[in-house]
């Protein structure tokens, strides 16, 4: 039987976003920690902090979103040979447990190395680009980039990873998520992609 371990004081105090232990479903966090140590930590870090600019930060990400992505990797709906092998054999309960495990991890904003570029990203994120028809990212992902249970948290994400995903959406190489992203990303310039990716990494 899956057991709830989200009520401990140690778990509750490490939450640095809106979700609380009461908001999260009952899962076996011990099992999730075992799976993470064996499959996830090498690339995503022990606490969901990416070990490389190539891999996304999982800390603070919505548990529903993580579980859905794992299911899509497992089914092949989202393409990745590496992640397909990592998701192989996971049960829906284990995917959900991993989601809760990573959502529970604390997050922190990143420092922008290029303030001017981040300023461009801030403009596009909050206001879009009327000339090219790009809507404000905040209209779906929220003013702070925290996302929803259906849309990913962007705040604090690895900039290079955001860049790669926006390009994949624009080139229609990523097909498992909201089709709206294909039309939006295809209208973004290289500069806008880099700017938005940098800006959202500074949010928390």
N, C-alpha and C positions, 0 to 999 in steps of 0.2 A: 504494500500500500504506500502511495506517495505521502510523504509527511511534510508538515509545514515547519520550517526552521527559520522563518523570517521574523519571528517575534523576539529574538534575542536582542539585548541592549547593544551589543557590538554591531549587529547588522543595522539596526535602526539609526545609530549615530553616524554611520558612514554614508547615509543618503544625503546628496547635496543638490537635489532637484525636487520638483513638486511631488513626485510619487512618495508614498509612505508605505510602511510594511502592510498596513491594512488594505492598500490598493492592489497589492500583488497576490496572485493566486497561490494556493497551497502546492508546494513542490518539494522534491527531495534535493535540497541544496548540497548535501554531502555527495550525492551521486553526480550532481552537476560539477562540483569541484574536482572530482575524480576524472571526469571526462575532459574537463578543461585542461587539467594537468597533463593528460595523455595525448590530447589532440590539438588543443587551441593555443596553449601558452607559448609555444615556440615562435609563432608568428604574431599573435595578438597580445602577448604578455600575460603574466599570471593574474593581473587585475584588469585585463581588458585594455591595457594601454599598449598600443601598437609598438612592436619592436622594430618597425621599419616604416619608411615613408610610403611603401607600397601597400601596406595593409591598413585597414580601417581600425579606428578606436571603437571597441565594443562597450566600454564602460559608459554607463548612463543611457545606452540605447534602449528603446522600448522593447519589452520582452516579446510582445506580439510580433514586432517587426523581425527580430532575430529568429524567432521560431519559424516564421513564414519563409524567410530567406533560406534557412537550413532545409526546410521541406522542398523548396524550389531547386536547391542544389542537388538534393537527393534524387528528385524526380527527373532532373535534367532540364527543367523549365528555365532555370538560370544556369548558364554555361560556365563551368570551371572544372577542369580535370582535378585540380588539387582539392577544391572544396567538395567535389562529388565524393572523393575518397574519404574525406574527413566526416562527411555526413552519412556515409554508408552504414547501415545497420542501426542508426539512431531511431528510437521510437518517438512518437509525437510527444509523449510525456517527458522524455529526456530533452527534446528540443525546447519545450516550454521551460523546463527546469534551467537549461542553459541561458535562456532569455532572461529569466528572473535573476539568475546568478550574476549576469553581466549588468543588468539594469541597476542592481544594488550597489555597484562599485562607484566610488566618488569620482567626480570629474573636475577639471579645471581648465580655464581658457588658455590659449596659447598667445605668445607675444608676436605681434606683427613686425617682421623685419623691414617692411616697406610701408610706411604709414600712408604715403600718397596712393599707392596701389590699393591698399585696404580701404581708403576713402572712396575710390571708384567702386569697389565692391559693395560698400555700404549703400551707395546711391542705387545701384542696380538691385541689390537685395530688397531695399525698402520701397523703391519707386519704379523699378523696371526700366525699360527703354521704349518710349512711345514710338520712336522712329522706326525701330525694327519689329515692334509688336511683342517684345518680351515683357511679360507681366512681372510684377514684384514677387520675388521668391517668398517674402513674408506673408503674402496672401494665402499661401497653403501651409508653409512650414512655421508660421508664427513670427512675431516681431523679434523674438529672442532665438529663433531657430530651433526651438525645442520639439517641433513636430507634433504628431498625434499618435494614437494607437495604430493608425493606418499608414502614416507617413513618417519617414525616419527623422530622428534628431540629427540636425546638422551642426549644432553648436559644439565647438571644440574638436570637430573632426579633423583628421589629417588632411592638409591642403592638397597634397599630391593625389591622394585617393579621391577626393571630391573632383579634382580635375579629370582624372581618368574615367570616372563614372559619367560625368557630363559629356565627355567626348564619346563614350560608348553609347549613351542615349542619343546623341546627335547623329551618330553613324548607324543607328538602329542595330547595334551589336548586343545591347542589353534589352531583352524583350519581356522580362518577367514582371515588370512593375508598370505603374501608371503610364498609359500610352500618351498622356498629355506631355510627359517629359520629353518625348521624341521631338515634338514640334517646338517646344521651348528651347531645348538644348541646341537644336539645329540652327537657331537664330542668333545664338551667342557668338561673339567674336572671341578670338584667342585671348585678347586682353581681358574681356569681361569674364571669361572662364577663370583665368588666373586670379583676377581681382575678387570675384565672389568667393572663390575657394579660400583665399587668404582671409577675407573678412569673416566668414562664418567660423573659421578656426579660432577667432578671438572671442567668440560669444560663449556664454556659460549660463 
